[in-house]
Amino acid sequence: MGEENIAVSRCFLHGSGIDRWLDKSFQLIVSANGKAAVNFEHSWGDGVAVLRFFNEVYDAANKLPLVTKQPPSLPATPLQFNLPPEVKTAVVQAKKTFDATIARTDMAEHKTPAFSGTLLKQTKLSPDGAMQMSFQLAYALMRGPGPLPSTYESASTAAFKHGRTETTR
């Protein structure tokens, strides 16, 4: 994975740890270079429906006229927070914990034409299932023998009345 791809992936996965609100339904994250991603907590809604919503928003936005850069009519007013010392200490500790976790997190990519979604589908295998098994294999190779981590495969019943995407663990 190239350095730019790693930076973009890290930006969209977790950022600096100070500007993500993972308890919200969704976040539209736009980076300084104009790339954008959606991060959403999906217990409230089906991922396919959320993806459709954002695809439709994207398509509609692309039909709008391009607006040139303009200065804001009024400057932003910074919010002032009066936090008790114990809250400030907890925030600093949370940031240290976050930074330590991210420092232990590695990211890599390996592309090969010998293993593709198209090939898997031609052999009647699920690309999503293959990815989940690759996560289990990577975990087993890193940790050695023992129980495998929980992973999941989507199980869509969307073709049926009141259907949605469920999870098979």
SVG drawing of the C-alpha trace seen along z (x, -y; Angstrom):
<svg xmlns="http://www.w3.org/2000/svg" viewBox="-43 -39 48 63">
<polyline fill="none" stroke="black" stroke-width="0.4" points="0.0,0.0 1.5,-3.3 2.1,-6.0 -0.7,-8.2 -3.2,-5.3 -2.1,-4.5 -2.6,-8.2 -6.0,-8.3 -7.1,-5.0 -5.9,-6.1 -7.7,-9.4 -11.0,-7.7 -10.7,-4.8 -9.8,-6.8 -8.2,-10.2 -6.3,-11.8 -8.8,-10.5 -10.1,-14.0 -12.5,-14.6 -14.6,-11.4 -18.0,-10.9 -18.5,-7.2 -21.7,-7.2 -23.5,-9.2 -25.6,-7.6 -23.0,-8.6 -20.2,-11.1 -19.2,-12.5 -15.5,-12.9 -13.8,-15.2 -10.0,-15.4 -7.9,-18.4 -7.3,-17.0 -11.0,-16.7 -11.3,-13.0 -14.4,-11.9 -15.7,-8.9 -18.7,-8.0 -18.2,-6.4 -21.4,-5.0 -22.5,-2.9 -24.8,-0.5 -26.9,1.1 -29.7,-1.4 -29.7,-0.7 -28.8,1.6 -25.4,0.8 -26.9,1.2 -29.6,-1.4 -27.0,-3.9 -24.7,-3.3 -27.7,-4.0 -28.5,-7.2 -25.0,-8.5 -24.7,-7.5 -27.9,-9.5 -26.5,-12.5 -23.3,-12.2 -25.1,-12.1 -27.3,-15.0 -24.3,-17.1 -22.5,-16.4 -25.4,-18.0 -25.2,-21.3 -23.3,-24.2 -19.7,-24.6 -19.3,-27.5 -16.1,-29.4 -14.3,-29.9 -15.7,-32.8 -14.8,-34.1 -17.3,-33.5 -19.8,-36.3 -19.0,-36.1 -16.0,-34.6 -16.6,-31.5 -17.1,-32.0 -14.9,-29.6 -16.8,-27.6 -15.4,-28.0 -15.6,-25.0 -15.2,-25.3 -14.1,-21.7 -13.3,-20.5 -9.7,-19.4 -10.6,-15.7 -12.4,-15.9 -9.3,-17.6 -7.1,-14.8 -9.4,-12.1 -9.3,-13.6 -5.5,-13.8 -5.3,-10.2 -7.8,-9.0 -5.7,-10.7 -2.6,-8.9 -4.4,-5.6 -5.7,-6.2 -2.3,-7.2 -0.7,-4.1 -3.3,-1.9 -2.9,-3.5 0.9,-3.2 0.4,0.6 -1.8,0.8 -0.3,1.8 -1.8,1.5 -0.6,3.2 -2.0,4.2 -1.1,7.0 -2.6,7.0 -2.4,10.0 -4.4,10.9 -4.3,14.6 -6.9,13.8 -9.8,11.4 -13.4,10.9 -14.2,11.8 -12.3,15.1 -14.0,16.0 -17.5,15.3 -16.6,17.4 -15.9,20.3 -19.1,19.6 -17.2,18.3 -18.1,15.2 -15.5,12.4 -16.7,11.1 -16.3,14.6 -12.8,14.9 -11.9,11.6 -13.2,12.7 -11.2,15.9 -8.1,13.9 -8.6,11.9 -8.7,15.1 -5.6,16.5 -3.7,13.3 -4.7,13.4 -3.7,17.0 -0.3,16.4 0.3,13.4 -1.0,15.0 -0.3,18.7 -2.6,21.6 -5.7,20.9 -9.3,19.7 -10.0,17.5 -11.5,14.1 -15.1,13.4 -15.7,12.4 -18.9,12.2 -20.4,12.6 -23.5,10.7 -26.6,12.7 -29.1,10.7 -32.8,11.3 -33.4,8.0 -35.1,9.8 -37.9,10.8 -40.7,8.7 -39.4,6.8 -35.9,8.3 -32.7,6.7 -29.0,7.6 -28.3,9.7 -25.1,11.1 -23.8,14.6 -21.0,15.2"/>
</svg>
